[in-house]
Amino acid sequence: MGRCREIILLALLLVGCSPVSLPFLPTPTPLPVTIDSLRFDSAYLTNTPRKVDVFLPPGYAQSTETYPVLYAQDGQDMQSVRLKETLEILFAQNAIQPIIVVAIHASGERLSEYGTAGIPDYQFRGSRADLYTRMLLEEIMPEIEARYRVKTGPQHTSVMGWSLGGLMAFDLAWNHPGVFGRVGVFSGSFWWHTDNTDLDSMLNSRIAHNMVREGPLREGMRFWFESGFLDEEEDRDGDGVIDSVQDTRELVAELKALGYADGNIRLLELEQGYHSPGTWAEALP
């Protein structure tokens, strides 16, 4: 049916017809994704058992294949961003290869656990990000690899997040290139800085920008960023560009200055994009 559909579409285009209104061209039926819910007790973050949801591709139980894996922060938001529904549609359309998604729920101490490991911001937020990193790398990932058929190595392992979880995802990938080869960041908190004395101090102490500026280039790493023009209203330098968009654009500029080619970086800017799960759900596919 897929080959017939391609031939019909090509024929219609050649004669100047639009295929979008044709009722006999079916939309693929979503393929079912199953979810395992796990609980981890961490030796590093003992404040609460950690919930982890594992999204398994269609036919996982009947297959012997191994799959690439995507580790997602803020796992409690996956229903709001429609992760399951998005995966099912993308799998049905053969738009992406089958993958396993591991969604790690944030705790009530998210502001201290997410950030840049070993470098808290000027208010000492992110002071436990190093412990979160160790929990993910040394406890959760080995357990996932023992329980599920996941491929390992940076070419098969990705990480993503939004807002402060997006900054955490970037920090994980940047500082562990032997583990993660791709990172996706939605509305990332790239304003995270260590010196709030004045505007120049804020800009010059942005942690993610300085990490990239110091290098070195991580060979083969790929970056995907989303920011929305309605993420916020703050414009600290009065240049007409809100801070979240400016911070993301300037981080991309730092990556390119370090030597990354355009093919390794994708920046999606949404004119009607908000700092909200609704926008991130729209951008997710």
Phi, psi and chi 1 to 4 in degrees:
 res  aa     phi    psi   chi1   chi2   chi3   chi4
   1 MET       -  -37.5  179.6   61.7 -166.8      -
   2 GLY   -61.3  -42.6      -      -      -      -
   3 ARG   -67.9  -40.0 -178.7   59.3  179.0  160.3
   4 CYS   -62.0  -40.8  -66.6      -      -      -
   5 ARG   -62.7  -41.2 -174.4  175.1 -174.0  -86.4
   6 GLU   -62.1  -41.7  -69.8  176.0    7.3      -
   7 ILE   -65.1  -42.1  -66.1  171.7      -      -
   8 ILE   -62.5  -45.7  -66.7  169.0      -      -
   9 LEU   -60.6  -43.4  -73.9  168.7      -      -
  10 LEU   -63.7  -42.9  177.3   58.9      -      -
  11 ALA   -62.8  -42.3      -      -      -      -
  12 LEU   -64.5  -40.6  -71.1  166.4      -      -
  13 LEU   -65.1  -37.0  -69.7  171.0      -      -
  14 LEU   -66.1  -31.3  -71.7  173.7      -      -
  15 VAL   -96.9    6.9  -61.5      -      -      -
  16 GLY    86.0   17.1      -      -      -      -
  17 CYS   -95.6  151.9  -64.2      -      -      -
  18 SER   -95.3  129.1  170.6      -      -      -
  19 PRO   -81.8   -9.1   31.3  -35.0      -      -
  20 VAL   -69.0  -21.3  -66.1      -      -      -
  21 SER  -101.3    9.2   60.5      -      -      -
  22 LEU   -86.1  119.4  -65.6  173.8      -      -
  23 PRO   -72.8  -18.6   27.4  -34.8      -      -
  24 PHE   -88.6    4.0   58.8   85.4      -      -
  25 LEU   -98.2  103.1  -65.2  177.2      -      -
  26 PRO   -73.9  148.2   27.9  -34.4      -      -
  27 THR   -82.8  132.8  -60.5      -      -      -
  28 PRO   -57.3  140.5  -22.3   32.3      -      -
  29 THR   -73.4  127.6  -58.8      -      -      -
  30 PRO   -55.4  140.2  -24.7   34.9      -      -
  31 LEU   -94.6  135.4  -60.9  176.9      -      -
  32 PRO   -69.7  130.6   23.7  -32.6      -      -
  33 VAL  -101.3  134.5  167.3      -      -      -
  34 THR  -104.5  153.6   56.5      -      -      -
  35 ILE  -124.7  124.7  -54.7  173.6      -      -
  36 ASP   -99.2  133.1  -75.3   -6.1      -      -
  37 SER  -108.6  123.3  -69.2      -      -      -
  38 LEU  -118.6  161.4  -48.6  175.2      -      -
  39 ARG  -130.4  132.1  -67.2  178.0   72.9   84.4
  40 PHE  -117.8  138.2  -72.5   88.2      -      -
  41 ASP  -102.5  117.9  -69.2  -52.8      -      -
  42 SER   -95.0  140.5  172.5      -      -      -
  43 ALA   -79.3  -16.2      -      -      -      -
  44 TYR   -94.5  -40.8  -64.1  112.4      -      -
  45 LEU  -119.9   94.4  -66.4  171.7      -      -
  46 THR   -93.4    7.1   58.2      -      -      -
  47 ASN   -68.1  -29.6   50.5  -29.1      -      -
  48 THR  -163.4  147.4 -178.2      -      -      -
  49 PRO   -59.3  141.3  -22.3   32.9      -      -
  50 ARG   -98.1  123.2 -163.8   68.2   45.9  151.7
  51 LYS   -86.6  136.5 -176.1  177.1  179.5 -177.5
  52 VAL  -133.7  126.3  176.6      -      -      -
  53 ASP  -103.5  130.5  -66.4  -35.1      -      -
  54 VAL  -112.6  115.8 -177.9      -      -      -
  55 PHE   -93.3  116.1  -66.4   73.0      -      -
  56 LEU  -104.5  137.7  -61.5  170.9      -      -
  57 PRO   -70.1  162.0   25.8  -33.9      -      -
  58 PRO   -55.5  136.3  -24.7   34.5      -      -
  59 GLY    77.8   10.5      -      -      -      -
  60 TYR   -57.4  -45.5  175.7   85.3      -      -
  61 ALA   -65.4  -29.0      -      -      -      -
  62 GLN   -91.9   -6.0  -65.5   77.0   34.5      -
  63 SER  -101.5  163.7  171.1      -      -      -
  64 THR  -115.8    8.2   58.8      -      -      -
  65 GLU   -69.6  159.2  -69.2 -175.3   41.4      -
  66 THR  -106.5  153.1   56.1      -      -      -
  67 TYR  -130.2  146.8  -61.0   89.0      -      -
  68 PRO   -60.7  160.2  -16.6   28.8      -      -
  69 VAL  -133.9  141.0   59.1      -      -      -
  70 LEU  -120.2  121.7  166.7   62.2      -      -
  71 TYR   -96.8  123.9  -70.8   90.5      -      -
  72 ALA  -116.6  134.9      -      -      -      -
  73 GLN   -84.3  167.4  -41.5  -43.2  -55.1      -
  74 ASP    53.9   51.1  -78.6  -46.2      -      -
  75 GLY   -59.1  -21.6      -      -      -      -
  76 GLN   -67.4  -13.6   72.3  -79.2   -5.7      -
  77 ASP   -94.3    1.9  -67.6  -21.9      -      -
  78 MET   -66.5  -30.0  -65.6  -53.5  150.1      -
  79 GLN   -69.4  -39.1 -175.6  172.9   -2.5      -
  80 SER   -66.1  -34.3  -61.9      -      -      -
  81 VAL   -92.9    3.9  -59.1      -      -      -
  82 ARG    59.9   43.5  -58.1 -164.6  -63.1  -86.1
  83 LEU   -61.1  -48.4  175.2   66.7      -      -
  84 LYS   -59.7  -48.5 -178.5  176.2 -175.6  -68.9
  85 GLU   -63.5  -39.4  -65.9   83.9   -9.0      -
  86 THR   -64.1  -45.7  -63.6      -      -      -
  87 LEU   -59.7  -44.6  -73.1  172.9      -      -
  88 GLU   -61.0  -41.8  -70.8  175.2  -19.6      -
  89 ILE   -69.1  -44.3  -67.9  170.5      -      -
  90 LEU   -64.4  -38.9  -66.7  176.4      -      -
  91 PHE   -63.7  -43.2  -69.6  150.9      -      -
  92 ALA   -63.8  -33.5      -      -      -      -
  93 GLN   -85.5   -1.0  -66.2  173.9  -22.2      -
  94 ASN    54.6   32.5  -69.5  -42.3      -      -
  95 ALA   -79.8  -25.7      -      -      -      -
  96 ILE  -136.8  156.9   61.6  170.5      -      -
  97 GLN   -74.0  154.0   63.3  178.2  -44.4      -
  98 PRO   -58.7  133.5  -24.2   34.5      -      -
  99 ILE  -136.9  162.9   61.4  169.8      -      -
 100 ILE  -105.2  133.7  -68.9  173.3      -      -
 101 VAL  -112.8  126.8 -179.9      -      -      -
 102 VAL  -109.3  110.9  178.9      -      -      -
 103 ALA  -105.6  113.7      -      -      -      -
 104 ILE   -97.6  119.2  -55.6  141.0      -      -
 105 HIS   -69.8  142.0  -70.2 -131.1      -      -
 106 ALA   -78.8  154.3      -      -      -      -
 107 SER   -94.6 -177.3   77.4      -      -      -
 108 GLY   -70.2   -7.7      -      -      -      -
 109 GLU  -108.0   38.0  -62.8 -176.7   33.4      -
 110 ARG   -55.6  -39.9 -178.6  176.4 -179.0  -88.1
 111 LEU   -67.0  -21.7  -83.4  174.8      -      -
 112 SER   -97.6  -24.5   66.2      -      -      -
 113 GLU   -89.0  -26.1  -67.4  179.0   -2.7      -
 114 TYR   -98.7  149.3  -77.0  178.4      -      -
 115 GLY   147.8 -137.8      -      -      -      -
 116 THR  -119.9  118.6   46.1      -      -      -
 117 ALA   -60.2  125.2      -      -      -      -
 118 GLY    82.5   -4.4      -      -      -      -
 119 ILE  -132.6   85.4  -47.1  176.2      -      -
 120 PRO   -64.9  160.5  -16.6   29.8      -      -
 121 ASP   -80.3 -174.8   86.6  -30.1      -      -
 122 TYR   -65.1  -18.5   72.1  100.0      -      -
 123 GLN  -101.7   13.0  -70.1 -171.9  -25.1      -
 124 PHE    67.0   21.1 -148.2   62.6      -      -
 125 ARG   -73.0  148.3  -69.5  169.7  -66.7 -164.4
 126 GLY    82.9   16.9      -      -      -      -
 127 SER   -69.3  -16.3   58.9      -      -      -
 128 ARG  -112.2   14.4  -68.1  156.4   62.8   89.1
 129 ALA   -64.3  -29.1      -      -      -      -
 130 ASP   -66.8  -36.2   56.0  -21.1      -      -
 131 LEU   -71.2  -38.3  -62.4  177.6      -      -
 132 TYR   -60.5  -42.7  179.6   88.8      -      -
 133 THR   -60.0  -44.6  -62.9      -      -      -
 134 ARG   -66.2  -37.8  -63.8 -166.9   68.0  177.9
 135 MET   -60.1  -45.7  177.7 -173.9   71.0      -
 136 LEU   -66.7  -49.4  175.3   58.0      -      -
 137 LEU   -73.5  -38.4  -64.4  179.4      -      -
 138 GLU  -101.4  -16.6  -60.6  175.9   24.5      -
 139 GLU  -118.8  -56.0  -64.7  177.4  -29.1      -
 140 ILE   -71.0  -49.2  -67.2  178.1      -      -
 141 MET   -62.2  -45.8  -69.2 -176.2   68.4      -
 142 PRO   -59.9  -36.7  -26.1   36.1      -      -
 143 GLU   -67.0  -42.2 -176.0   67.8   19.3      -
 144 ILE   -62.2  -43.4  -67.4  -61.9      -      -
 145 GLU   -66.9  -28.0  -68.8  167.0    6.2      -
 146 ALA   -78.6  -33.6      -      -      -      -
 147 ARG   -87.7  -31.6  -73.6  178.6 -179.7 -120.1
 148 TYR  -125.6  159.1  -60.5   96.9      -      -
 149 ARG   -86.7   80.2  -59.5 -172.0  -52.2  -84.8
 150 VAL  -109.2  143.1  -61.9      -      -      -
 151 LYS   -76.2  149.6  -64.8 -179.0  177.5  179.7
 152 THR  -118.0  170.1   58.0      -      -      -
 153 GLY    97.6  153.3      -      -      -      -
 154 PRO   -62.5  -26.7   19.4  -30.9      -      -
 155 GLN   -70.8  -14.4   67.9  -87.4   33.2      -
 156 HIS  -118.6    2.4  -56.2  -60.0      -      -
 157 THR  -126.2  122.9  -50.4      -      -      -
 158 SER  -123.9  165.9  -53.4      -      -      -
 159 VAL  -143.8  144.4   60.4      -      -      -
 160 MET  -147.7  166.2   77.1  172.0 -175.9      -
 161 GLY  -176.9  170.9      -      -      -      -
 162 TRP  -127.3  152.9   28.4   82.7      -      -
 163 SER    56.3 -127.6 -170.1      -      -      -
 164 LEU   -65.3  -31.7 -171.2   51.2      -      -
 165 GLY   -65.8  -27.2      -      -      -      -
 166 GLY   -70.4  -40.5      -      -      -      -
 167 LEU   -61.6  -41.6  175.7   66.6      -      -
 168 MET   -60.8  -43.1 -175.7   78.2 -111.8      -
 169 ALA   -62.3  -42.9      -      -      -      -
 170 PHE   -63.1  -43.2 -177.0   84.8      -      -
 171 ASP   -62.6  -41.3 -174.9   70.7      -      -
 172 LEU   -60.5  -47.9  -76.1  163.5      -      -
 173 ALA   -67.2  -45.8      -      -      -      -
 174 TRP   -63.7  -39.8 -171.9 -103.4      -      -
 175 ASN   -92.2   -3.9  -72.3  -56.9      -      -
 176 HIS  -136.6   61.1  -58.4  -81.0      -      -
 177 PRO   -67.4  -16.9   26.3  -35.2      -      -
 178 GLY   -78.1   -8.7      -      -      -      -
 179 VAL  -108.3  -49.1  178.0      -      -      -
 180 PHE  -111.3  135.1  -57.1  103.5      -      -
 181 GLY  -110.7  -12.8      -      -      -      -
 182 ARG  -140.7  146.1  -57.2 -179.3 -174.7 -174.6
 183 VAL  -139.8  137.9   54.9      -      -      -
 184 GLY  -120.6  130.7      -      -      -      -
 185 VAL  -130.0  121.6 -179.7      -      -      -
 186 PHE  -104.2  123.8  -57.2   71.4      -      -
 187 SER    47.2   51.2  -59.0      -      -      -
 188 GLY   -65.2  144.9      -      -      -      -
 189 SER   -82.4   61.6  -61.7      -      -      -
 190 PHE   -80.6    4.9  -66.2  124.6      -      -
 191 TRP   -77.2  -11.6   56.1  -91.7      -      -
 192 TRP   -50.0  117.7 -154.8 -109.8      -      -
 193 HIS  -141.8  166.0   57.9  -81.4      -      -
 194 THR  -106.3  -15.7   57.8      -      -      -
 195 ASP  -130.0  114.3 -172.2  -16.1      -      -
 196 ASN  -105.6   22.1 -156.5   47.7      -      -
 197 THR   -60.9  -49.5  -55.3      -      -      -
 198 ASP  -154.6 -177.9   52.1   34.1      -      -
 199 LEU   -60.1  -47.2  177.9   58.9      -      -
 200 ASP   -61.3  -40.2  -74.8  -17.9      -      -
 201 SER   -63.8  -42.0  -60.8      -      -      -
 202 MET   -59.3  -50.3  -68.4  166.9   57.5      -
 203 LEU   -66.0  -40.8  -66.3  174.7      -      -
 204 ASN   -77.8  -12.6  -68.2  -30.2      -      -
 205 SER  -109.7   15.9   68.2      -      -      -
 206 ARG   -63.7  123.1  -73.7  175.5  -62.1  179.5
 207 ILE   -68.6  -47.6  -60.2  170.2      -      -
 208 ALA   -62.6  -41.6      -      -      -      -
 209 HIS   -62.5  -41.5  -61.2   72.7      -      -
 210 ASN   -69.2  -35.9  -73.7  -24.3      -      -
 211 MET   -60.0  -45.1  -73.4 -165.4  -54.1      -
 212 VAL   -66.9  -42.6  172.8      -      -      -
 213 ARG   -60.1  -34.8 -165.2  173.9  -62.8  123.8
 214 GLU   -76.9  -18.1  -67.2  167.1    2.7      -
 215 GLY    62.5 -162.7      -      -      -      -
 216 PRO   -81.4  174.6   33.6  -36.9      -      -
 217 LEU   -63.8  133.7 -175.5  143.1      -      -
 218 ARG   -91.8  106.1  -83.2   69.7  169.0  155.6
 219 GLU   -57.4  130.1  -67.0  -71.0  -14.0      -
 220 GLY    82.6   -6.6      -      -      -      -
 221 MET   -70.0  142.0 -172.1  167.7  -74.7      -
 222 ARG  -122.3  143.7  -60.6  174.2   65.3 -176.3
 223 PHE  -127.3  137.2  -52.5   87.3      -      -
 224 TRP  -129.9  126.6 -175.2   95.2      -      -
 225 PHE  -127.0  144.0  -58.4  100.5      -      -
 226 GLU  -127.8  138.0  176.1  -87.5  -27.3      -
 227 SER  -143.9  149.4   60.5      -      -      -
 228 GLY  -114.4  142.6      -      -      -      -
 229 PHE   -68.6   -9.9  -69.1  170.1      -      -
 230 LEU  -115.6   20.7  -58.4  174.4      -      -
 231 ASP   -57.6  -35.7  -94.1  -16.7      -      -
 232 GLU  -160.5 -175.0   60.2  176.3  -30.6      -
 233 GLU  -117.6   -8.8  -63.3 -179.0   -6.8      -
 234 GLU   -69.2  136.4  -66.4  -63.3  -40.7      -
 235 ASP  -140.3   82.2  177.8   10.5      -      -
 236 ARG   -61.5  -31.4   63.8 -167.3  159.9 -137.8
 237 ASP  -104.5    5.6   54.4    7.2      -      -
 238 GLY    64.0   29.3      -      -      -      -
 239 ASP   -93.5    4.9   64.3   -8.1      -      -
 240 GLY    86.9    1.6      -      -      -      -
 241 VAL  -117.8  123.8 -179.8      -      -      -
 242 ILE   -62.6  155.4   61.2  170.9      -      -
 243 ASP   -60.4  -41.2  -64.0  -15.7      -      -
 244 SER   -64.3  -38.6   59.8      -      -      -
 245 VAL   -69.0  -44.6  170.2      -      -      -
 246 GLN   -62.0  -45.5  178.3  179.1  -17.5      -
 247 ASP   -61.3  -40.9  -70.6  -25.7      -      -
 248 THR   -69.0  -45.1  -56.5      -      -      -
 249 ARG   -59.6  -41.4  -73.0  177.8  177.3  176.4
 250 GLU   -73.7  -27.9  -68.8  179.1   -5.3      -
 251 LEU   -68.6  -41.2 -177.6   62.7      -      -
 252 VAL   -59.9  -41.4  167.6      -      -      -
 253 ALA   -61.7  -38.4      -      -      -      -
 254 GLU   -65.4  -40.9  -66.9  -72.2   -3.7      -
 255 LEU   -62.0  -42.4  -71.2  167.5      -      -
 256 LYS   -68.5  -37.8  -68.7 -177.2  177.0 -179.4
 257 ALA   -64.7  -30.2      -      -      -      -
 258 LEU   -73.2  -22.9 -172.3   61.4      -      -
 259 GLY   129.8    1.6      -      -      -      -
 260 TYR   -73.8  134.4  -75.1  100.9      -      -
 261 ALA   -81.1  161.7      -      -      -      -
 262 ASP   -56.2  -33.0  -71.0  -16.1      -      -
 263 GLY   -66.9  -14.7      -      -      -      -
 264 ASN   -96.3   -3.6  -70.8   80.4      -      -
 265 ILE  -131.5  133.0  -55.8  170.2      -      -
 266 ARG  -126.6  126.3  178.3   70.5   59.7   85.7
 267 LEU  -118.5  118.7  171.8   58.4      -      -
 268 LEU  -107.1  115.6  173.1   66.0      -      -
 269 GLU  -111.3  128.1  -67.1 -175.2  -22.5      -
 270 LEU  -111.6  120.2  -60.2  175.6      -      -
 271 GLU   -61.5  -36.1  -71.2 -171.1    9.0      -
 272 GLN  -104.5   27.7  -63.5  -60.2  -48.1      -
 273 GLY   -87.4  128.7      -      -      -      -
 274 TYR  -108.3  166.2  -69.7   86.8      -      -
 275 HIS   -83.9   74.8 -163.9   92.7      -      -
 276 SER  -157.5  155.2   71.5      -      -      -
 277 PRO   -58.5  -30.4  -27.5   36.4      -      -
 278 GLY   -60.6  -44.0      -      -      -      -
 279 THR   -68.1  -42.7  -68.6      -      -      -
 280 TRP   -65.3  -33.4  -57.4  -31.4      -      -
 281 ALA   -64.9  -38.7      -      -      -      -
 282 GLU   -65.4  -38.6  177.5 -173.5  -14.5      -
 283 ALA   -81.0  -22.1      -      -      -      -
 284 LEU   -55.8  -45.4 -175.1   60.9      -      -
 285 PRO   -59.1      -  -24.3   34.2      -      -
